[in-house]
């Protein structure tokens, strides 16, 4: 029995990933005071930290665009669909694992917006991990049945 991922859920996941990319600078600045911490690093390390931040933001935005613009292609059971959905799924599983393993050790400001935002963002990360892993598994099943 096959369980297809609905198009609307893939598009929702894509929109959510674009949202995470767009909100990322706000979270770094307002929630984590990231920029002040980065200023304490040596100049090269500052640039490395900023570069990795842009990589994260760019990947989130790109994964969102792929999900929205190539929804059908992400479900067609090709080896490329397996690779892309596997990559996106693994990326978000890694993010969720990091959230669980490391983030509870740190405190964020206790403003209501940030508390609610934490739950919302974690729910999004779990949604992304589930949707794209589900897509990957479905693609693998389709690919295996060819």
LINQUIHU-V382494 format. One record per residue. N is the residue number from 0. PSI is psi in radians with two decimals (* if undefined). D_FIRST is the distance of its C-alpha to the first C-alpha in whole Angstrom. Layout:
BEGIN
N & PSI & D_FIRST
N & PSI & D_FIRST
END
This chain:
BEGIN
0 & 2.37 & 0
1 & 2.44 & 4
2 & 1.82 & 7
3 & 2.50 & 10
4 & 2.15 & 13
5 & 2.51 & 15
6 & -0.74 & 19
7 & -0.58 & 21
8 & -0.65 & 20
9 & -0.77 & 20
10 & -0.70 & 24
11 & -0.76 & 24
12 & -0.70 & 24
13 & -0.80 & 26
14 & -0.68 & 29
15 & -0.67 & 29
16 & -0.68 & 29
17 & -0.73 & 32
18 & -0.77 & 33
19 & -0.63 & 34
20 & -0.71 & 35
21 & -0.58 & 38
22 & -0.27 & 38
23 & -0.81 & 39
24 & -0.67 & 43
25 & -0.80 & 43
26 & -0.80 & 42
27 & -0.78 & 43
28 & -0.93 & 47
29 & -0.67 & 47
30 & -0.83 & 44
31 & -0.12 & 45
32 & 0.67 & 49
33 & -0.74 & 47
34 & -0.67 & 50
35 & -0.64 & 53
36 & -0.72 & 51
37 & -0.59 & 51
38 & -0.37 & 54
39 & -0.20 & 55
40 & 2.84 & 54
41 & 2.69 & 56
42 & -0.78 & 55
43 & -0.74 & 53
44 & -0.57 & 51
45 & -0.81 & 51
46 & -0.65 & 50
47 & -0.81 & 47
48 & -0.76 & 46
49 & -0.69 & 46
50 & -0.79 & 44
51 & -0.64 & 41
52 & -0.73 & 41
53 & -0.61 & 41
54 & -0.82 & 38
55 & -0.84 & 36
56 & -0.76 & 37
57 & -0.71 & 36
58 & -0.80 & 33
59 & -0.79 & 32
60 & -0.78 & 33
61 & -0.77 & 32
62 & -0.67 & 28
63 & -0.78 & 28
64 & -0.74 & 30
65 & -0.79 & 27
66 & -0.72 & 24
67 & -0.76 & 26
68 & -0.42 & 27
69 & 0.65 & 24
70 & -0.88 & 21
71 & -0.70 & 20
72 & -0.46 & 21
73 & -0.04 & 19
74 & 0.17 & 16
75 & 0.07 & 16
76 & 0.25 & 15
77 & 2.90 & 19
78 & -0.59 & 20
79 & -0.70 & 23
80 & -0.70 & 20
81 & -0.80 & 19
82 & -0.81 & 22
83 & -0.83 & 23
84 & -0.58 & 20
85 & -0.74 & 21
86 & -0.85 & 24
87 & -0.76 & 24
88 & -0.80 & 22
89 & -0.69 & 24
90 & -0.84 & 27
91 & -0.55 & 26
92 & -0.74 & 25
93 & -0.71 & 28
94 & -0.78 & 30
95 & -0.75 & 28
96 & -0.70 & 29
97 & -0.75 & 33
98 & -0.79 & 33
99 & -0.75 & 32
100 & -0.68 & 35
101 & -0.68 & 38
102 & -0.57 & 38
103 & -0.30 & 39
104 & -0.21 & 42
105 & 2.67 & 43
106 & 2.50 & 44
107 & 2.82 & 44
108 & 2.48 & 47
109 & 0.44 & 46
110 & 2.49 & 46
111 & -0.71 & 44
112 & -0.72 & 42
113 & -0.64 & 42
114 & -0.85 & 40
115 & -0.75 & 38
116 & -0.66 & 37
117 & -0.83 & 36
118 & -0.75 & 33
119 & -0.84 & 32
120 & -0.73 & 32
121 & -0.68 & 30
122 & -0.71 & 28
123 & -0.80 & 27
124 & -0.73 & 27
125 & -0.73 & 24
126 & -0.83 & 22
127 & -0.78 & 23
128 & -0.77 & 22
129 & -0.86 & 19
130 & -0.83 & 18
131 & -0.46 & 19
132 & -0.71 & 17
133 & -0.79 & 14
134 & -0.78 & 15
135 & -0.80 & 16
136 & -0.79 & 13
137 & -0.73 & 10
138 & -0.72 & 13
139 & -0.74 & 13
140 & -0.81 & 10
141 & -0.77 & 11
142 & -0.72 & 14
143 & -0.46 & 14
144 & -0.01 & 12
145 & * & 15
END
